[in-house]
Amino acid sequence: MHNLAADDPFRVDSEYQLGRAYQVDGQVKRAVELLEHVVAVDAKIYIEEHPNRLTAQHELTSVYQADGQVKKVVELLEHVVAVRTRVQAEEHPHQLAS
């Protein structure tokens, strides 16, 4: 059995999926904790414009909203929109979702 490094993209993707599952299950605090970790690791392994990094940040805004952290939602969404505006066409589905 192999242990994946904390910054291994496969491990980070699994943690992202688990964070989403926590949110769906109503475990918002656990989702926030895990997705904050994912976003922090993504910041170390991906460039700012990388789709995985932006997707994790966007998902984190959903759990922040569920947790009542509206200021963090606005701050992070403004960042995601600014980055996506720079790198994606206006009609791109991810740009529209943000």
PLY file of the C-alpha trace (Angstrom):
ply
format ascii 1.0
element vertex 98
property float x
property float y
property float z
element edge 97
property int vertex1
property int vertex2
end_header
0.00 0.00 0.00
1.29 3.46 -0.90
0.75 6.67 0.99
0.17 9.69 -1.18
1.93 12.92 -0.31
-0.24 15.72 1.07
0.22 17.64 -2.18
-0.42 14.72 -4.53
-3.12 15.82 -7.00
-4.99 12.49 -6.64
-5.11 12.86 -2.86
-6.20 16.49 -3.10
-8.96 15.53 -5.54
-10.19 12.83 -3.15
-10.19 15.33 -0.29
-12.14 17.76 -2.49
-14.76 15.09 -3.20
-14.96 14.18 0.49
-15.45 17.84 1.39
-18.35 18.05 -1.05
-19.83 14.87 0.47
-19.56 16.39 3.96
-21.50 19.40 2.75
-24.26 17.28 1.21
-24.42 15.27 4.44
-24.88 18.46 6.47
-21.42 18.28 8.03
-20.68 21.88 7.11
-17.87 22.49 9.65
-16.00 19.41 8.40
-16.58 20.50 4.80
-15.21 23.98 5.52
-12.13 22.55 7.23
-11.37 20.08 4.46
-12.05 22.43 1.55
-9.93 25.17 3.14
-7.14 22.60 3.27
-7.71 21.68 -0.39
-7.63 25.34 -1.45
-4.40 25.88 0.52
-2.71 22.86 -1.09
-3.99 23.84 -4.54
-2.38 27.26 -4.05
0.97 25.50 -3.65
0.70 23.09 -6.58
-1.31 24.97 -9.23
-1.02 28.34 -10.88
-3.73 30.85 -10.00
-5.64 30.24 -13.25
-5.66 26.43 -13.03
-9.23 25.06 -13.35
-8.84 22.71 -10.35
-7.77 25.59 -8.13
-10.65 27.80 -9.25
-13.18 24.98 -8.89
-12.06 24.24 -5.33
-12.26 27.92 -4.44
-15.73 28.15 -5.95
-16.87 25.08 -4.00
-15.44 26.56 -0.81
-17.70 29.57 -1.28
-20.69 27.21 -1.19
-19.68 25.74 2.15
-18.85 29.17 3.52
-22.35 30.24 2.55
-23.86 27.18 4.24
-21.79 28.06 7.31
-23.00 31.68 7.32
-19.59 33.14 6.47
-20.94 35.65 3.96
-17.94 38.01 4.02
-15.65 35.12 3.07
-18.10 34.12 0.31
-18.02 37.59 -1.23
-14.25 37.95 -0.92
-13.47 34.58 -2.47
-16.10 34.86 -5.22
-14.75 38.29 -6.19
-11.31 36.69 -6.54
-12.61 33.73 -8.58
-14.60 36.02 -10.88
-11.58 38.29 -11.39
-9.32 35.39 -12.32
-11.89 33.76 -14.57
-12.58 37.09 -16.28
-8.89 37.29 -17.17
-8.62 33.77 -18.58
-12.04 32.66 -19.82
-14.47 33.91 -22.40
-17.46 35.77 -21.01
-19.84 33.04 -22.15
-17.78 30.15 -20.69
-19.98 28.04 -18.36
-17.58 28.37 -15.43
-17.41 32.13 -15.89
-21.20 32.31 -15.88
-21.46 30.09 -12.80
-19.14 32.37 -10.87
0 1
1 2
2 3
3 4
4 5
5 6
6 7
7 8
8 9
9 10
10 11
11 12
12 13
13 14
14 15
15 16
16 17
17 18
18 19
19 20
20 21
21 22
22 23
23 24
24 25
25 26
26 27
27 28
28 29
29 30
30 31
31 32
32 33
33 34
34 35
35 36
36 37
37 38
38 39
39 40
40 41
41 42
42 43
43 44
44 45
45 46
46 47
47 48
48 49
49 50
50 51
51 52
52 53
53 54
54 55
55 56
56 57
57 58
58 59
59 60
60 61
61 62
62 63
63 64
64 65
65 66
66 67
67 68
68 69
69 70
70 71
71 72
72 73
73 74
74 75
75 76
76 77
77 78
78 79
79 80
80 81
81 82
82 83
83 84
84 85
85 86
86 87
87 88
88 89
89 90
90 91
91 92
92 93
93 94
94 95
95 96
96 97
